Amino acid sequence: MEKYWSSEIDMILGVGRPLEDVGVRNWALSREDALAALTKFAEIGIAVLGGDVYSVNGGVVESNYDNWYCNRDDHESDSAYVERSIAAARNYIENYRAPEGAVLFAIVPKI
């Protein structure tokens, strides 16, 4: 398998569905897997820059153009940014309205 981010990040996100077919070097995860990935990122101190939402229609994955982002604030510590960015990602994913299995989430970690 080709490395996308780092071995550690790839192992966390690699449980998802590869997005190479839509021209993206990342994985799209179910809501449950995405939330689990955020927990692991928090444990190892990796911030989340944002992410994208993909619709699943008849087994085909395509961008639905929904997304979120979280920029680092001026003078914000690394640990504060990690905590805030993961909270923002968790909030977005948990509150995203869609039937279970109808969408997948691609997370963009800060490397």
Steps between C-alpha positions, in 0.01 A plus 500: 500500500627846408548737791264801504573680825724306740501135596318578825234721341456262205435215742227703674328628187567188291197325652292714263425477133779619266413812301753456220215424256377858546852647481558549872791354696313423819234272642132558572377359830161416643377730776600242763848448354553874455416567865733217608777651284452836671539334839828343386623832358426667835696229682810552284469878466409541133287800405232483230508769231152406382326246286261421218173314474436237234163358400456130430251439219457144376842411633662793319682758712490863387564834662188682611711817551424532871807558716639660811829655599676623810785750470748547779449827689783747547703416810308174554713222649538170318306314767217756502473477120492121511221507758296770324540355149396153612201643689395690186534188283314285753219757522468520121496122450266426790250766389512434126148406392493196271367146523757255638715366218397775256813710557868451577745748652854569381714651774800721420760477778772758559833342433 
